[in-house]
Amino acid sequence: MTFLLMIASLASIIVLMIHGLSWIFKTVQFLLRGKAVANRVSRKEAEPSTEHKYQIRFFYDWGCDSPFWCGNDAARAKFDVGPIEPETLGLSIQTSETVRALAEWHDTSLNWDYPPDPSPWRQAECDRFNAAVDSLLETVRAELSEEYEIVDRQWRASEDPDLDRYLADPKGFRR
């Protein structure tokens, strides 16, 4: 009897591993596809220069409340690794609040039930988010000293062409 229980447990573990690997594979496909799409989407970005002391890359990442990341050795020496809090950069309270509000908004662009499925955002919301990012970048650049170069690495949102098909049948949706 215990032998049968061991076999059943082992079979369950194997099934879970296969499902886990399938989810990992689909997530990697999503991330690679997202990277390919991001590479096609135009970014309002200049090439990094050497005239600024600290280079800060700007992009939101899901689940992270700050879009500021070190972009050169001088910035890493001053701020270490990981996201840089807006207050640490010396941004105003109002701008810091806007940074965090946009982070929360950005997080709603991901289908948290199954990330490889289409984003729930329609094009109008994508356009509003993109405009808010552009406005925030302008504000951040105005508030920081000339020592800082803010390099725009934020993807510009656009409606997923499969969104209507997904919304019609979320459970049966396949890309």
N, C-alpha and C positions, 0 to 999 in steps of 0.2 A: 504494500500500500504506500509506504513512504517513497519507494522507488517511482511509483506513478506520480505522486505529488511532486517529486523532484523533476521529472520529465515535463510535467505540466508547467511548473514554474519556469523551467529553462525555455520552454516554447514561448511562454508569455514574455520573457525577457527578450528573446530574439525578435518577436513581433514588435515590441516597443522600440528596440534598436533600429529596426528597418523603418518604422514610421518616423523616428527621430532623424535618421539619415535622410529620408525623403524630404522632411521639412527643412533640414540644413541645406540640402541641395537646391530646393526651391528658393530659399532665402538668398543663397549665393547667386543664383540666377537673377533674382530681383535686384540685388545690389549691383551686379555687373551691368544689367540692363539700365539701371538708374544712372550708373557712371557713364555709360555710353550716351544716354539721353542728355545728361548734364554736360558732356563734352560737346554735344551738338547745340545746346542752348547757349545763346550769347550771354556773356557776362560783361558787365560794364567794369572792366578791370584793366588796370595798367600793369605793365611789367614791373616787377619789384626794382626799386632803385637802390643805389648805395649812398645817397646823400642823407638819408635819415638814420638815426642811431638805432631805433627800435622798429622792427617790422612786425606788425600784428596782422595775422590773417583773420578775416571776418567770414564766418559761416555758422549757421545753426545746425546742431546735431540733435537728434531726437532724445528727449529726456535730459537735456542739458540746458541750464538757464542762462548761459552766457555764450555769445558767438565769437569771443575773442580768443585767439590761439597764437602762441609764439611762432614767429616766422623766420627768426635768425638767432644766431648764438647770443647776441647782446640781449635780446628779449628773453631767451631762456635763462640766461644768467641772472636777470633781474626778477623774472616772474616764475621761474621753474617750468614744469610741464603741466599739461592739463589746461582746462579753460581758465581764462583770467577774468576775475570778477570786475564788473564795470567800475565799482568804487575804487578798486586797486589802481585802475588807469587814471583815476582822478575825474571821472565823468560826474556831472551834476546828478542830484537825486532824481530829478524829473527824467533825465535821459536814462539813468539806471532802471527806473520803473518801466520806461518804454522798452528797453532791452528785454526785460523779463516778461512783459506782456506779449511781445512778439515771439518769445520762446514758447510761451503757452499756446499761442495761436499756431505757430509752426508745428507743434506736436499734434494738432488736430488734422494735419495734412496726411498723416499716416493711418492706414487701416490697421488698427491695433489688434483686431481679431485675427487677421492673417496678413502680415505686411506685404507679401508679394501681390496681393489683390490691388485693384485700383484705389487711388486716393479718393476720398469722398468729396474733394473740392471741385466745384464747377469753375469755369474759366473766370467768371466775375470775381469770385473769391481769390483766385490765383492772382488776378490783376491788382486787387486791393492789397494783398499781401506783398506783392512785388513793389508796389508804390510805397508802402510803409517801410520796406527794407531800404529802398533808395533814399527816402527821407531821413531815416535813422542814420544811414551812412554819412549823409551830408552833415547832420548835426554832430555826430561823433568826430568827424574830421575837423569841424569848426571848433569844437571844445578842446581838442588835444593840441599840444604844442607841436612845433615843427620837428621835434625829435622823433615823432611817431609817423610811420607810414602805415595806413590801414589799407590792406590789399583785399579787394572784394573777391571772395571765393564762394559766395552764396549762390546756390542753384536758383534759377528763376522758375517758379511754379508754372505749370500749364496743365490744363485738364487732360486726364488720361483718356485716350480715344476709346477705350473699352468700358468706360464708366457706365454708360446706359445699358450695355449688355450685362454688366455685373449687377446693376441695380434691379434688372428684370428678373434675375435668378441667382442670388448670391451663393446659395448652396450648390448649385449645379455649374457655376462659372468655372471655365477652364480657359487659359490663354492658348 
